[in-house]
Amino acid sequence: MSRRPRKRWGVRLLVTAVLAAGLYLGADRFLTHPDTPLPENWNPTEPLNVAARQNPMTLWKLRNAARGRNTCLAALETGAIFQTIPDTEDSAQCHIRNSVRLRKVAGASLRATDTRCDLALKMAMWVEHGVQPAAEKHFGMPVRAIRTQGSYNCRPIFGTQRMSTHAQAKAIDVAGFTLASGRQIELLKHWDGTPEEKAFLRAVRDAACDWFSTTLGPDFNRAHADHFHLQSEGWGTCR
């Protein structure tokens, strides 16, 4: 299985620069003063905005936002349409906590999907910064809808006794995309389709690896021939 190295050197460099500037100017003035020279999306004291341009602080802000319910919901509001719903507690093994019902992310609608806020937030970041740019590059138009196969499913991993991450809504499966023109791009049909279809699907798979801890697709095994498995936990598996 392939793994993608985490790009942490940029964050370290930025943090070093911020600390140095803070020591020189005074941390309060540098980070929180209304006239701070630090742009909002570079400022570690400013909350995550899904639509903001990426930089080395983005992943740091994402991790911080995902740790708390209120910070997660506030960040999700900047890039998704959803509603909060009561948590699901079917058993000690099967539950959804910090629950949301996700309906749209970064301009792309999806069937109402009950999942965890932190997973929904990663989904929004992936669509905003990975799926939509790839669609514009390869098709000249955005994605208007995403076909999912759900998030929460109280079941073990196929062929094993170990519970799937779906049992706690820590994963979501994505099977295809509908472009603004109505054209549908499906993993099962188009993974080995035209050059532009192949390039698009591999680009969004690679982008998913930047936002999710585990990304599995057709290159992983036949069980994933028709969908991407996008998981909030794992060790960086990207295949």
N, C-alpha and C positions, 0 to 999 in steps of 0.2 A: 504494500500500500504506500502511495506517495504521501508526503507531508510537505506543507508549505512553511518555510521559516517565518516567524513573526518579525515584522519590520519595526523593531523597537529602538534602533539607533537614532532615528529621527526624533522620537519622543524624548530620549535621554538628552540629546543635543538641545532641544527646545527648553526642557526643564532647567538645564544648566544656564542657558541664556536668560531665562526668566528670573532665576535666583540671583544671577549676577546683576541684572538690571534692578531688581528689587532692592538688593543691598546698596546699590549706588544711589537710587532715587528715594528709597523707602518703600517697603512693600505696600503699605496702605495707599500711597499716592499712585504707585505704578499699576496696581491691579484694580483698585476700587474707585479712584478719583474719576469724576465725570470727564475730565480732560485727559485720561490716560492715553498714551500713544499706542497701546496694544489693541489691535482689532478685536471685536467681540468674539469671533470664532477662534481666535488664538488665546483668548483670556480664560485661564482655568477656573476663575470664579464665576464665569457666565455659564448658564445651563446649555445643554445640548440642543441644537436646532437641526432637525433632520435635513432641512433644505439648504443649510449653510454649506459653503464650499469646504471640501475636505482639506485637512492639514494634519501634521503630526499629533495635534492635540485631540483629534476627533475620537480615536479609539479610547483614549483615556476618559473623555467626557461620556462616551457610551457606557463604559464599565461603571462609572460613578452613577449615572442615571439609572442603570438597570438594578442597582443594589437596593433601592427603596421604592415602595409603591408610589408615593406621591411624586417623587422625582421622575419615575418611569412614566407615569400618566402624563405629567407635564411635557416631557420630551415627545411622547407619542402624539400629543395634540398638534405638534408642529409638522407632522407628516402623514397623518392617518385619520380616517373616519372610523370611529369605534364607539362602543358603549361599555361602561363597567357593568359587570354582572356578578351575582353571588358566586363564591367559590364552590367548587364541586369536591365533595369528600366521599367517594364511593368506598374507599378502604384505605388502609395504611399504604398500600402499594399504588393505588389508583386515585389520583386527585388532580384538580387544577387549582392552584393558588395564585393570588394576584390576578384574577381572571378578567379578561376583556373579550368582547365579541367584535372581531375585526371585520370590517366591510370594505375598506378601501385603503390603499397605501400608495403614496407618491403618484397619485393620479390614476392608478390602476385598480379597478374594482375586483372583488372576489366574493364568492358566496360566503355568507356569514359564517365565520369560523371562531369557535371558542378556543382560546389559548391563553397562555401566560403573557403578562405585559412585557416582560423582558424579551421573549421570543418575538412578539409582535413588533417591538422596537427594532430588533435586528432585521426583521423582514422589511420594515420601512426603509432602513438604511440601505439594504441590498437593492431594493427596487429603485430608490432615488439615485444611488451612486453607481449601480452596476447594470440593472436591467434596462432602465430608460436610456442611458447613454449608449448601450450596445444596440438597442433598437434603432435609435437615431442614426448610428454609424452604419449599420448593415441594411436598414430598410428605409431610412429617411423619414421615419415617423415614430411616435411613441407607442408603447403598449397601453391599451385601454382596459384590458381585463387579464386576470391570471386564474388559471384553473388549478385549484388545489384538490388534494385528496384527503384533507382534514389534518387535524393536529392531535386531538385527544382520542385515545383508543386504549381501553384497558385490556391489554393482551401481552403475551410473552413474545420475544423475538422468535421468528419462524424456526422451528426445528430445535428449539432450546427450552429450558425451564426459566431462563432469565427474562425479567420483564423488560419490555421495550421502553425507550424514552418517551414514546407516545403515551404511555400509561400515566405520565405526569405532565403531559402537554409540553414537553421539552424539545419537541421536533414538529416540523410541518413538512408535508409532501406536496411538491409542485409538479404538475403533469404537463402544463402547456401555457401558451400565451396567445392573446388575441390582439392584433395590431389595430391601430386607429382605422385602417381601411376595412377591417373585418376579417382579414387573413389570419388563419390560425396556424400556429407553430406548435406542434406536439412532439414530445420527446420520442415516443414510440415510432412515429411516422417520419420524423425529420432529423433525428440524430445523425443519420448518414444520408441526408437529403441533398439539396443543392448546395453549392459552396457557401452562399450567404446564410442559409439555414444552419449548416454545420458550424460556421464561424460564430453566428449569434448564440447558439446553444452552448458552445464551449466557452464563449466569453462570459455568459451569465453564470455558468458553473464556476469558472475561475474567480469571478467577482464574489460569489457566495462564500468562497473559502476565506475571503478577507473579513467577513462579518460573522460567520458561523464557526463554531468549534469543530464541527464535523460536517462534511459535505459528501454525499454519496450519489452516484448517478450511473448511467449505462456502462461506464468504464469499470465500475466496481464489480458488479455481477448481474446475472440475468434477472434477479428479483427486482433490480432497480432500472430495468430497461425502459420503463414507462414513466419514471418520475425522478426528481431530485429529492433526496432525503436531507433536510436542513435541520441541524441539531445544535442546541445551545450549549451542550456539554461535549467533552471529548479531548483528544490530544492533537488536533490539527490535521486529521485525516482529510485529504482532498483528492477525490477520485471519481 
